[in-house]
Amino acid sequence: MKAVHMNASGRVQAVGFRYTTKLLADRLKVTGWVKNNPDGTVEIEAQAPDAVLDQFIDGVKASPSPSGRVNKLTVKSIPLFEGQDFIVKY
């Protein structure tokens, strides 16, 4: 099990990116959250078994939204956290 903090930049706002990220997380059973930042990036915290989280990260890099495009994705390991769901923060 591992947890990461991610920041995605590119065409990631106003394209359904948060919603489709949540769908991907729910399908893979990843816990955490996703939210838009004022600077136009999208921030994500996610936790899952190693192989599942790697698959989730690959999905985010490829942009879960067909209208989106991730130009840069930073991924940093963080401590494990409590949670059972993946939510969209506003």
C-alpha positions as CSV (number, residue, x, y, z in Angstrom):
1,M,0.0,0.0,0.0
2,K,1.3,3.5,-0.8
3,A,0.0,7.0,-1.0
4,V,0.9,9.9,-3.3
5,H,0.3,13.6,-3.8
6,M,0.0,14.6,-7.5
7,N,-0.3,17.9,-9.3
8,A,-1.4,17.9,-12.9
9,S,-1.0,20.8,-15.3
10,G,-2.1,21.3,-18.9
11,R,-5.7,21.2,-20.1
12,V,-7.0,19.9,-16.9
13,Q,-9.8,22.3,-15.9
14,A,-13.3,22.8,-17.5
15,V,-12.9,19.5,-19.4
16,G,-14.4,17.0,-16.9
17,F,-11.0,16.0,-15.5
18,R,-12.0,15.8,-11.9
19,Y,-15.1,13.7,-12.7
20,T,-13.3,11.3,-14.9
21,T,-10.4,11.0,-12.4
22,K,-13.0,10.0,-9.8
23,L,-14.5,7.4,-12.2
24,L,-11.0,6.0,-12.7
25,A,-10.4,5.9,-9.0
26,D,-13.7,4.3,-8.2
27,R,-13.1,1.6,-10.9
28,L,-9.7,0.8,-9.5
29,K,-10.8,1.2,-5.8
30,V,-8.4,4.0,-5.1
31,T,-9.1,6.2,-2.1
32,G,-8.4,10.0,-1.8
33,W,-9.5,13.2,-3.5
34,V,-9.1,15.5,-6.5
35,K,-9.6,19.3,-6.6
36,N,-9.0,22.3,-8.9
37,N,-6.4,24.8,-7.9
38,P,-6.7,28.6,-8.6
39,D,-3.6,28.4,-10.7
40,G,-5.3,26.1,-13.3
41,T,-3.7,22.9,-12.0
42,V,-5.5,19.9,-10.5
43,E,-4.3,18.4,-7.2
44,I,-4.8,14.8,-6.3
45,E,-4.1,12.6,-3.2
46,A,-4.5,8.9,-3.8
47,Q,-3.9,5.7,-1.9
48,A,-4.0,2.1,-3.0
49,P,-2.0,-1.1,-3.3
50,D,1.3,-0.4,-5.2
51,A,0.3,-2.0,-8.5
52,V,-3.2,-0.4,-8.5
53,L,-1.8,3.0,-7.7
54,D,0.8,2.7,-10.5
55,Q,-2.1,2.0,-12.9
56,F,-4.1,5.0,-11.5
57,I,-1.0,7.3,-12.0
58,D,-0.6,6.0,-15.6
59,G,-4.4,6.7,-16.2
60,V,-4.0,10.3,-14.8
61,K,-0.9,10.9,-17.0
62,A,-2.9,9.9,-20.0
63,S,-5.7,12.2,-19.0
64,P,-8.9,10.3,-17.9
65,S,-10.9,13.0,-19.7
66,P,-11.0,12.7,-23.5
67,S,-11.0,16.5,-23.8
68,G,-8.1,16.9,-21.3
69,R,-4.3,16.8,-21.8
70,V,-1.7,16.5,-19.0
71,N,1.5,18.3,-19.9
72,K,3.2,17.7,-16.6
73,L,2.4,15.5,-13.6
74,T,4.4,15.7,-10.4
75,V,4.1,12.7,-8.1
76,K,5.4,12.6,-4.5
77,S,5.1,9.9,-1.9
78,I,3.2,10.8,1.2
79,P,2.3,9.0,4.4
80,L,-0.7,6.7,4.3
81,F,-4.0,8.3,5.3
82,E,-7.5,7.4,6.5
83,G,-10.2,7.1,4.0
84,Q,-12.5,4.7,2.2
85,D,-13.7,6.7,-0.8
86,F,-12.4,9.0,-3.5
87,I,-14.1,12.4,-3.5
88,V,-14.1,15.5,-5.6
89,K,-13.3,18.5,-3.4
90,Y,-14.7,22.0,-4.3
